[in-house]
C-alpha cells in the first residue's frame, strides 16, 4: 500500500502562519486500490509522537478547529486497508497558529441592570 502525500513542497521548512484557529488539511489520494480510508495524526511535537489521531474515512481533507493560538502543529496522514493495516506515513507538514488568531466570537459585555424606582 502506498502512502498518501501532503502537497507541501519538499524542503519547505517555514511553517505557514494561520490567522484563524481553524485549518483544513488536504492530501493526495493514495493510488492503491486497497485503501479504505485515512488517519490523520497531529500534535505539537515534530516526529512520530502525535497526540491527536483522527480516522477521517475515505476522504482527502479534514478541518481542525479550536487550535491553540501561538502553537505550531505537525501532521502526517496514513492510509489504511480493510484489515486496518496502515501505510507508511506521509511527509510531515507543519503550520503555526498566530498568537492573535481568533478563536471564536468575542463575548458581549454585560450591561448593568437598571434600578427600578418605588
Residue pairs with C-beta under 8 A, 6 or more apart in sequence:
1 30
1 32
1 34
1 35
1 79
1 81
1 85
1 87
2 30
2 31
2 32
2 79
2 87
3 30
3 78
3 79
3 87
3 88
3 89
3 90
4 27
4 28
4 29
4 30
4 38
4 60
4 77
4 78
4 79
4 87
4 90
5 27
5 28
5 90
5 91
6 25
6 26
6 27
6 28
6 75
6 76
6 77
6 90
6 91
6 92
6 93
7 26
7 27
7 28
8 91
8 93
10 91
15 72
15 94
15 95
15 96
16 95
16 96
17 95
17 96
17 97
17 98
18 67
18 95
18 96
18 97
18 98
18 101
19 98
19 100
19 101
19 102
20 97
20 101
20 102
21 65
21 66
21 67
21 68
21 69
21 97
21 101
21 102
21 103
21 104
22 63
22 64
22 65
22 66
22 67
23 63
23 64
23 67
23 73
23 95
23 97
24 61
24 62
24 63
24 64
25 40
25 61
25 62
25 63
25 64
25 75
25 77
25 93
26 60
26 61
27 38
27 60
27 61
27 77
27 90
28 60
29 35
29 60
30 38
30 79
30 87
32 79
32 81
32 87
34 81
34 82
35 58
35 79
35 80
35 81
35 87
36 58
36 80
36 81
36 82
37 55
37 56
37 57
37 58
37 59
37 79
37 80
38 55
38 56
38 57
38 58
38 59
38 60
38 77
38 78
38 79
38 80
39 53
39 54
39 55
39 56
39 77
39 78
39 79
39 80
39 86
40 52
40 53
40 54
40 56
40 62
40 75
40 76
40 77
41 50
41 52
41 53
41 75
41 76
41 77
41 78
41 89
42 50
42 51
42 52
42 54
42 64
42 73
42 74
42 75
42 76
43 49
43 50
43 51
43 52
43 73
43 74
43 75
44 51
44 71
44 72
44 73
44 74
45 74
46 74
46 92
46 94
47 74
48 76
48 89
50 74
50 75
50 76
54 62
55 80
56 62
64 73
66 103
67 73
67 97
67 101
68 97
69 97
69 98
69 99
69 100
69 101
69 103
70 96
70 97
70 98
70 99
71 96
71 97
72 94
72 95
72 96
72 97
73 94
73 95
73 96
73 97
74 92
74 93
74 94
75 92
75 93
75 94
76 89
76 90
76 91
76 92
76 93
77 89
77 90
78 86
78 87
78 88
78 89
78 90
79 86
79 87
80 86
80 87
